[in-house]
Amino acid sequence: MSQASSPRAVLRLAWPIGVSMISFALKGVVDMLMVGRLGPIALAGVGFAQIAAWMAFTFPWGMLRGQRPLVSQYHGAGDSQASFAFGVQGFYLGAIWGCLLFSLAWIAKGFLEGIAGTTALDPEACSLAGEYLKWRLVFALPTILAFAVAEYQRSLERTRIPMLVDIVTHPLNVLFNWALIFGNLGLPALGAKGAAIGTGLADLCALAFLLWKVRPANPLPWKALVFRWNRMKEVLSVGITGGIQFTLENLSFAVISYMVAFLGTLSVAVNQAGISLIHLSLMPAIAIGDGGSVLIGKFIGERRWDEAARTLRSMLAILVPFMGAMGVVYLLAGRWLVKLYINEDDPVLLEEALTLGAGVMTAIALFQLGDALQVAYRFALRAAGDHHFVMRWGILVAWLLSAPLSWVVIFALGGNLAHVWYAWAVESWVGGLIFALRWRGGAWKTKRLVRVEAPASPMPGGEVS
C-alpha cells in the first residue's frame, strides 16, 4: 500500500481531529455531569434543549462542510487561490447564518417551551429548555464562524491548528460552566442557563484564537477577501446537499426525541446520558472520517483514483477494530457509565433509571460496527463529490426506518427507551451497507468537482503563520 494512503497517513491527519473530537465529547460529558448535579429535571430540560440547539446549527454546519471537497480537491489540483477563495466565501456564509440565528433567539425560546409543554416533561424542565436554547443562539455567530475557519484549515491538511485551539478552549468551557452553573469564582449561580452562557463564551474565545493563529504572514490584497457570487454559488451547490441531509436526519432524531419525551422525565434524562456517552466513540470515528476525506478529496483532485480507494480501506482498518472495542466497553460497563449522570435520591427511581440505561448501552454497543461503515463510506463518497447520493439515501433511511420504527415501539407496542435505541441501531447498519455498495459500484469516480485545471499558485498573502 502506498504510504500516501496508508493508515498512518490517515492517522497523521486524523489524530489532531481526534483530539479535538475527544475533547469536544469530554466537554459535553463534563457539561452534562455538572448539569446532572442539579437533578433529573435540569438534565432532562437541558438535554431537550440541546437537541433543539443542534437542530438550529445543523443546516449551517452542513452547508459549511460543503467547502471541504471543494477546498481539498482544488488544493490537490494545484489551485490554492481557488481553495482560499472557497474558504473566504465559507466564512461569509457562516457570518450570515450566525446573525440570522441570533435574531431568532427569543422567538426560539417561546417556541421550544411550547413544544416541550405538549410532552410529559416537568413544567420546570420545559422552562429550563427554552432559556438554555435562547442563550445558545445568542452566541451563534462565534460558534458558527469558529466552525467555518476550523473546517477550512482541516480541508488543507492543517488539522493541528484547530486541535490546539480546542485544547485551550474546551477546558475554558468547563471552567466557565463550573463558575456560572454553581456560582463559583464570585459569579452568580445561573443553573442550567449558565451552561449555555459558558459554552458561548468558550466559542467566542475559540474564534479569537483561530483568527489569531491563522492570520496571514503578509497583508492580503483586498481582492482576496471580496465576496464573489460565482464562488459562493459553488459552495452553496455542494453545501446545500449536506445542509438538507444533516437537517432532515437530525429532524428525524429530534422527532424521535420528542416521542421519547412522552415516556417521561426519567427516560429523557437517561436518553441524554446515552447521547452523551455515544459521543465517546462517535467523535473519534468522525475524526478518522474527516482525516480520510481530506486525503480522498486531494487524491480525486490529482486524479489518483487508486490512492483514494486505498485511503478508504485504511479508514476501515482503523474504524472497525476501534468501534468494535468501544462496543465491548459499552456492553460491559454501560450501567456504571449511566450511573455517572443520574443524581437521584429515591433508590427505586435510581434502580429504574440504571436498568433502563443498561438496556440503552447494550443497544449502543450494537451501533458500533454499523457506524464504522456509515462513517467510512459516507465521508469517502462526499469527499469524492458524490454528495447527492449520500443526501438522498441518508434522508430516506432516517425517515423510512428510524422515525417510523420508533413510533411503533413507543405508541403501538408500548416499548421503553431501550427499545427505541434498538430501532436506531437498524438505521446504522442499513445506511452503512447502502453506502458501502455505492462505493464498490465505482460511480464516485465520475463525480470530481474540479472544473478547470490550473497551475500551482501560491495562496494570496503567503502561508499562515
N, C-alpha and C positions, 0 to 999 in steps of 0.2 A: 504493500500500500504506500502511495506517495506520502511523504512527510507533510505536505501542504494540506492534506485532507485527513490526516490520521487522528485518532482520538486525542493525541497530545496537542495537535493543532486546535481542535475544538475546545479542549480544556484551557488552552492558553487564552482564548477569548472569553470562555465561559466562566472561569473561576472568579474573575473580578465581578462579573454579573451575579454569580452565585453568592459571593459575599454580600453584595447589595440586596439580593433577594432574601437571603437568610436573615440579614439584619432587619429587613422590612418585615419578614414573618415574625421574628422575635419581638420587634416593636409592637406589632399587632397583638401578639400573645401577652406581652407585659401590659399593654394598654387594657386588654380585657381582664387580666388578673387584677389590675388596680380597680377597674370599674366593678368587677365582681365582688370586691370587698364592700361595696355599697349595698349589696344584696341582689337577689334574683330579679327584682323589679327593675333596678337600674341596668343590670346586664341585659335583660330582655329588651328594654327600651332602646339602649344604645345599639344592640345587635340589629333590631328592626331598622333603626335609622342608618346604620352603616350600609345595609343593603340598598336603601334609597340613595345614599350618597354615592355608592358605587355605580348605581344606575345613572345618576346625573353626570358622572365623569366618563362613563363608558363610551359614549359616542365620540366626544373629542379625543379621548385616548386612542380609540380605534382609528380615527382619521389620522392622527399624528403618527401612528405606526406605519401609515402609508408611505411616509418618506423613506422608510428603511430599504425596501427593494430598489427604489429609485436611486438613493444615495449610494448604496453598496454596488449596484450594477454599473452606474456611471463611473464610480471610483475604479471598479475593475476594468472598465473600458478605457481608462486613462483620462477621463474628462473631469478633473477635480473642480473646475469652475462650475460646471453644472451641478456637481454634488453639493457644493457650497450654496448655490442658488436655491436648491431644494430645501436645504436646512434653514435658510433665511425665511422662505415662504412658510415653512412649518412653524417657525417662531411667530410670525404674524397670525397664522391660523389659530395658534394657541392663545394669543392675546385676545382675539375676537371672542373665543369661547369662554375664556376666563371672565371677561367683562359681562357677557350675557348671563352666566350662572350667578355672578354677584348680584345682578339686578333682580334675579328671581328668588333670592334667599328668603325674604319674608313671606312671599307667596307660597313657597315650597313648605315652609313651617306649618302654616294652617292646613295646606293640602294633606300633608303626611299625618297630622293629628286626626284629620277627618277619616282618612283611610284606616289608620290604626284603631280608631274608635268603633269600627264595624266588626272587629275581631273580638276574641276572648281575652285580649290583653288588659291588664290592670289600667285604669284611667291615668294613674301616675306615670306608668310606663309610656303611655301614649303622649303625654305632655313632654316627658324627657326626650322622646324620639324626635318630636318637632323642633325642640330647642337645639338638640345636637346637630340636626341637619342644617338648620339655619346658619350656625357658625361654621360648619364645614364649607358651605357655599360662600360665605363672606370672604374666606381665604382661597377661593377657587383660582384666582388669577395667578398667584405664585405657585400653587400646586401644579397647574397645567403647564405653565411656562418652564418650570424646572423639568418636567417630564419631556417637553419638546427639545430642550437643549441636551439633556442626557441621551435621548433617543438618537439625535444627530451624531453625537460623539461615538456611541456604540456602533452606529452604522459604518463608521470609518475605521473600525477595529480599535478605537481608543476607549476600551472598556474600563481602564483603570481610573480615569478621571471621575466618572460618576461614582465608582466604588469609593474613592477617597472622600468624596463629598458625603456619601451615605454613612461612612464610618464616623464622620464628625457629627452629622445632623440627626441621625436616628437616636443616639444616646441623648442628644438635646431634647428630642421629642419626649423621651421617657422622663427626663428631668422636668420639663415644662408641665407634663401631665401630672406628675407626682406633686409638684408645687400647687398647681391650680385645682386639681381634684380634691385634695385633702387640706389645702390652706397652709402649706409649708413655706418656708423662707419668707415669712411675713406677708404672704399674699392671701387674698380671701379664698375660702373653701367654696368652690363653684360646683362641686359634684360632677355629674355627667357632662354638663356643659363645659367644664374645664378641660375634659379630654379633647373636645373638638377644637377649642381655642389653642391648646398646647400643640396639637398636631399642625394647625395652621401656622403658628409661629415657627415651628420647625421647618415647614415647607418654605417659608419666606427666607429663612437662613440658607436653606439648600439652594434656592435660586441665586442668592447673592454670591455664595461660594462658587457655583458653577460659572456664572458670568465672569467672576474674577479669574477663575482658573483657566478658562478657555479664551481669554482676551487675546487678540492678535498681537504678534510680536511687533508688527508695524501698523501704522494707521491704515484703515481700509478706505479705498476710494468710495465715495458716496454711492456710485452706481452699483457697487456690490450689495448695497443694503436696500435698494429700491424695490418696492412692491412690483412684481411682474405677473400680470394675469396669465400669461401663457404658461409660466412655471407653476403658478398656483393651480391652474386647471389640471395639470398632470398630477400634482399632489392630491387634489380632490378626486380625480378619476380613480386613482389607486386606493386612496384612503377611504372613500365612501363605502367601498365593499366591507372594509374592516369595521367602520363605524356602524353600518347597518347590522353586520353579523354580530358584533360584540353586544350591541344594544338589544337585539332581539333574543340572543342567547341569554343575556343577563336578565331581560324582561321575563323570560321563562323561569329563570331562577327566582326572580322577585315574586312572580305569581305563586310559585311553589312555596316560598317563604310566607307569603300571605296566607296560603292554605294551612301551613304549619301553625300559624297563629291561632287557628281555630282549635288546635289541640291544647291550648292553654299556655300560661306564662312560663311554667316549668319547662315545657317542651321547647319553647322559643329560646330559653336560656341554654338548654343542652344543645340545641341546634347551633347556637352561636359558638359554643365551645368546639363543636365538631368542625365548623367552618374555619375557626382559628387554627385548629390542630392540623387540618389537611394542608394548610399552607406550608407546614414544615417540610413536606415532601414535594408539593407542587411548585413552590417558588424555586428551589434548586433545579427542578426539572425544566422549568421555563428558562432558567439561565442557560442550560445546555441547549435548549431550542434557540434561544437568542444568539448564542455564540456560533452555533452551526449555521443559522440562517444568514449571518453576515458573510461567512465563508462561501456558502452556496450562492448568494447574490453576487459576490465578487467573481466566482468561477463562471457563472452564467454571463456576466458582463464580458469575461475573457473568452467566452465560447468553449470552455473546458467542461463539457458535459460529464465526462467520466469522473473528473475530480468532484463535481457536485454530487454525483451518486455515491462516491466513496465517503464523502462527508456525512451523508445521511446514514450510511452504515456505521460510521464512527459514533454518531449521536446515539444510535440504538445500542451500541456496545457499552455505552456508559449508562444510558437510561434504564435498560431492562434490569440489570443487577441492582442498581440503586433503588428503583421503585419497588422491586421485589423485597429487598431488605427492609424498607420502610413499612411495607405491608405486614411483615412479621412483627415489627415493633408495635404497630397499631393493634395487631391481634392480641399480642401477649400483654401489653401494658395499657390497653385502652381505658379500662376502668380507673386506673390510677391517674392517668392523664386528665380525664374528665373531672376527677375529684379536685384538681388544682383550681378549677374555675368556679365550683359551686360552694357558696358560703350559705349553708342552711342549718339552723339550729335544731329544727324538728327532725329527729332521726328517721321517722317514717318517710318524710318527703325527701330526705337526703338519700336514703336507700332506693327510692323510686327513681330519682334522678340518675344515680350511678348505674343502676340496672339498665335504664334506657340508654345512657351514654355508652355502656359496654356494647350494646347492640349496634349503635351508630358506628362505633370504632371498628367493629367487625365488618360492617358494610364498606367503610372507608378502606379497609385492607383489601377488599375485593376490587376497589377502584384502580389500584396502583398500576398493574401491568397494562390495563386498558388506557390509562392516562399516559403511560410511556409511549404507546403507539400514537395516541392523539397528538401529543406534543411534537414528537419527531416528524411525523408526516405532515401535519398541518403547517408547522413552521417552514418545513422544506418546500412545500407547494407554494406558500405565499412568497418566499424568497425568490422562487423561480418565476414569479409573475402569474401563477395560476390561481389568483385570488378570487375570481368569480366562482369557480367550482367550490372552493373552501367556504365561501359565504353561503352559497345555496344549500349545501349539504349540512353545514353546521347548524343553520336555522331549521332545516327540516327535521334533523334528528332531535333537536331540543324541543320542538313543538309537536312532533308526531309521536315522540316516545316519552320524554321526561314529564312534561306537564300533564298529559292525559293519564299516564300511569300513576302519578302522584294523586290526581283527583280520585281515581278509582280506589287507591289504597286508603285515602283518608275518609272519603264520603260514602263510597259504595261498600267497602269491605270493613270499615271501622278499624283500620290499622293504626299503628303508632308511628312515632318519628323514625325509628329504626327501619321500618318497612319502606318509608319514603326514601331513605338513603339507599336501600337495596334497589329501588327503582332507578335512582340516579346512576347506579353502577352499570345498569344496562346501557344507558346512553354512552358512557365512557367507552365500553367495548365496541359497540356498533359503530360509533364515529371513528374510532381508531382503525377498524377494519376497512371502512369505506375509503378513508384517506390513503391507507396502505395500498389498496387495489388501484386507486387513481395514479399513485406514483409509479407503481410497477407497470402500468399501461403505457407510460412514457410520453403522455400528451404534454407534460410540463416543459419538454424540450422546445416546444413551439411558442412559448409564452414570454420570450425575452422582451424586456421593456425598453432597452436602449434603441432609440430610433435613428440617431445619426452618429456615426463614428467620428471621434475627434482625437487629435494627437494629445499626448500627455501635456497638461498645462498646470502651472502652479496655482495653488489656492490664492485668491486675492488677499494681499497683505502678508503672505507667507504663512508659516506654520504657527500653531498656537504655542504659547509659552508653557 
